[in-house]
């Protein structure tokens, strides 16, 4: 794949320069992502479950320590299998992925 760069748009949000084409994305997910990343319907080992749990708990800790908010809402872009959304939802947050 090409090299991509995060750039600030005139409207004030960040976007990716030189975005991949639909065909490039299809090829990437077909050939690489789903070959290397645990799929949704795969049974996870205890080690994988523990890793995911600890990673999500670390995100929760960082948010609690450094990004406190009174509205407790989270938008997760690139949700994947939803582990982060599930964690924050169980903590009473309003979540969207």
N, C-alpha and C positions, 0 to 999 in steps of 0.2 A: 504494500500500500504506500501511498504518498506520505510525505511529511505534512503534518497539519499544525496550525498555529492558532492560538486563542487570540482574538482581536476584539477591541472595544468598538461596537457599532455606534453610529451617530446618535441613535436613540437611547444610548446609555446602558445597553446590555452587552454581554460577551457572546461571541459567536465563533465558529470555526471557519478559518479561511481555507480556501481550496477544498471544500467539502467533498467527500467521496460520492460517486455516482451510485444510483440504485444498484446497478450491476456489480460494482465493486463491493458494496455492502453484502449483497447476496453471496458473492463468491467468498468473501471473508468469513461469513457465518457458516457457510457450507463446508469450507475447507479447513478452517482453523478453529474458530470459537467453539463450535459444538464438538470438535474432536479433542479439545484440551480442557474444556470446562465441564464440570459435573452437570449433567442435564437434570431437568425438573423431576422426572419420574424415576431417577436412579436412587436406589437405597444407599444412604450415606453411612459410612463407617463411623464408629464412635469417635475416632480421631478427627474425621471431617466435621462431625456434629460439634465437637468441642471447639475446634478451630473457629467455625462460624459463630458459635455462641460467644466465644471470647472476643472476637473481632467486633461483633455488634455491641457487646457490653462496653468495649473501649470507646466506640462511637458515642454511646450514651454518656459515658464519663466525660468525654471531651465537651460535649454539648452542655452538660450540667455545669462543668467548671468554667467554661470560657464563652459560651454562647447562650446564656440564659435569656429566656423570653417569657413574657407574661401570657402570650396566647398559645403556647405549646402546640404549634402546628408544623408539619413537615411535608415538603414535597420532595420526593425521591426520584430524581431523573436517572434512568438506567436501573430500574428497580431490580432487575434480575429475577430471582426466585422469591423476593419479598421478605427476606429475613430481617432486614433493618426496619421495614414498615411494620412487621409483626411485633418486633421488640418495642418500638415506640408506641404502637397501638395498645399493647398490654400495659404500658406505663401511663395510659390515659390521654395520649396525644391524639389530635386529629391528623390523620395521615392521608396522603394521596400519592400514588406512584404511576 
